[in-house]
């Protein structure tokens, strides 16, 4: 006769609220009461800023990217990145950040040499200590330098 053993595990993950933090995990076998602590990985937490919106729109000859932030703390700059496939990106510009601000700040960047077809854009938001995080991706489609369709993600918060 075969016996079936079902073990239930509880997993607790905790980390300190720094920009780069190690995650320590504890797995507990609730059936036998055994516990095991291990390090799963290293994580990067979100930078101290809120990205309220990030949009892109084109007119056939250039693409204008606009974004709004709030609660910036030690934010250095925004690297504007563009790619063909939404996975590989190159930096096409840099916009200086306010640094420290509790109010909403509006930023914009104009890509004077947009890609024909669909261009994917994202922001690399860089802090004073060099740590960074990425925005969501915005896709802008340009056909024959005239027809433009912009695809904009829903507003989000970090």
C-alpha positions as CSV (number, residue, x, y, z in Angstrom):
1,X,0.0,0.0,0.0
2,X,1.4,3.4,-1.0
3,X,1.2,6.2,1.4
4,X,0.8,9.8,0.3
5,X,2.6,12.5,2.3
6,X,1.6,16.1,1.9
7,X,3.9,18.7,3.4
8,X,2.8,22.3,3.6
9,X,5.5,25.0,3.5
10,X,5.4,28.6,4.7
11,X,7.7,31.0,3.0
12,X,8.7,34.3,4.6
13,X,10.7,36.8,2.5
14,X,12.1,39.9,4.1
15,X,14.6,42.6,3.1
16,X,15.8,46.0,4.2
17,X,14.3,49.0,2.3
18,X,17.6,50.0,0.6
19,X,18.1,50.4,-3.1
20,X,20.1,47.1,-3.3
21,X,19.1,44.5,-0.7
22,X,19.7,40.9,-0.1
23,X,16.7,38.7,0.4
24,X,16.7,36.2,3.2
25,X,14.0,33.5,3.0
26,X,12.8,30.9,5.5
27,X,11.0,27.8,4.5
28,X,9.0,26.0,7.2
29,X,7.7,22.5,6.9
30,X,4.5,22.9,8.9
31,X,3.9,19.2,9.1
32,X,7.2,18.3,10.7
33,X,8.2,21.7,12.1
34,X,11.5,21.9,10.2
35,X,12.8,25.2,9.1
36,X,15.5,26.2,6.6
37,X,16.8,29.7,6.0
38,X,18.4,30.5,2.6
39,X,19.3,33.5,0.4
40,X,17.3,33.4,-2.8
41,X,18.9,36.4,-4.7
42,X,19.7,40.0,-4.5
43,X,17.0,42.5,-5.3
44,X,16.9,46.1,-6.3
45,X,14.1,48.0,-4.7
46,X,12.4,50.9,-6.4
47,X,14.1,54.3,-6.4
48,X,12.7,57.1,-4.2
49,X,10.5,58.6,-6.9
50,X,7.0,58.1,-8.3
51,X,6.6,57.9,-12.1
52,X,3.0,59.1,-12.5
53,X,2.8,58.9,-16.3
54,X,5.0,58.2,-19.3
55,X,3.6,58.8,-22.8
56,X,4.9,59.0,-26.4
57,X,3.5,60.7,-29.5
58,X,4.8,61.3,-32.9
59,X,4.2,63.5,-35.9
60,X,6.0,61.5,-38.6
61,X,9.3,63.4,-38.3
62,X,9.9,63.1,-34.6
63,X,8.6,61.5,-31.4
64,X,7.9,63.5,-28.2
65,X,8.1,61.6,-24.9
66,X,6.5,63.2,-21.9
67,X,6.6,62.0,-18.3
68,X,5.5,63.3,-14.9
69,X,7.2,62.4,-11.6
70,X,6.5,63.1,-7.9
71,X,8.4,62.7,-4.6
72,X,11.9,62.7,-6.2
73,X,14.7,62.1,-3.7
74,X,18.3,62.2,-4.9
75,X,17.2,61.6,-8.5
76,X,20.2,62.3,-10.9
77,X,18.9,62.0,-14.4
78,X,16.7,60.1,-16.9
79,X,18.4,58.1,-19.7
80,X,15.9,57.9,-22.6
81,X,16.3,54.6,-24.3
82,X,14.9,53.3,-27.6
83,X,14.8,49.9,-29.2
84,X,13.4,48.0,-32.2
85,X,12.1,44.9,-30.4
86,X,11.0,46.1,-26.9
87,X,13.8,44.1,-25.3
88,X,17.1,45.6,-26.5
89,X,17.6,49.3,-26.0
90,X,20.2,52.0,-26.7
91,X,20.4,55.4,-25.1
92,X,19.2,58.2,-27.4
93,X,19.1,61.0,-24.8
94,X,19.5,62.2,-21.3
95,X,17.4,64.6,-19.2
96,X,18.6,66.1,-16.0
97,X,16.2,65.4,-13.0
98,X,15.1,67.9,-10.4
99,X,17.0,65.9,-7.8
100,X,14.8,66.5,-4.8
101,X,11.2,67.6,-5.0
102,X,7.9,66.8,-3.2
103,X,5.9,68.3,-6.1
104,X,5.0,66.9,-9.5
105,X,7.6,67.6,-12.1
106,X,7.0,67.4,-15.9
107,X,9.7,66.3,-18.3
108,X,9.9,65.9,-22.0
109,X,12.4,64.6,-24.7
110,X,12.2,64.9,-28.5
111,X,13.6,62.1,-30.6
112,X,14.5,63.9,-33.8
113,X,15.5,60.6,-35.5
114,X,12.7,58.1,-34.8
115,X,12.7,54.7,-36.2
116,X,10.5,53.8,-39.1
117,X,7.9,51.3,-38.0
118,X,7.5,50.7,-34.3
119,X,10.0,52.3,-31.9
120,X,9.9,51.2,-28.3
121,X,10.9,53.7,-25.6
122,X,11.7,53.4,-21.9
123,X,13.3,55.6,-19.2
124,X,16.2,54.5,-17.1
125,X,15.7,56.5,-13.9
126,X,19.1,57.0,-12.3
127,X,19.8,58.0,-8.7
128,X,22.7,60.0,-7.4
129,X,24.5,56.8,-6.2
130,X,24.2,55.2,-9.6
131,X,21.3,52.8,-8.8
132,X,18.5,52.8,-11.3
133,X,15.2,51.3,-12.3
134,X,13.3,51.2,-15.6
135,X,9.9,52.6,-16.6
136,X,7.3,50.6,-18.5
137,X,7.7,50.6,-22.2
138,X,5.9,53.0,-24.6
139,X,5.6,52.0,-28.3
140,X,5.2,54.6,-31.1
141,X,4.6,53.5,-34.7
142,X,5.6,55.7,-37.6
143,X,4.8,54.7,-41.2
144,X,6.4,56.5,-44.2
145,X,7.3,59.5,-42.0
146,X,3.7,60.6,-41.8
147,X,1.2,58.3,-40.3
148,X,1.6,57.9,-36.5
149,X,0.0,55.7,-34.0
150,X,1.1,56.0,-30.4
151,X,0.5,53.2,-27.9
152,X,0.6,54.4,-24.4
153,X,0.6,52.3,-21.3
154,X,-1.8,53.0,-18.4
155,X,-0.5,55.4,-15.8
156,X,1.4,53.5,-13.1
157,X,3.3,54.1,-9.8
158,X,6.5,52.8,-8.4
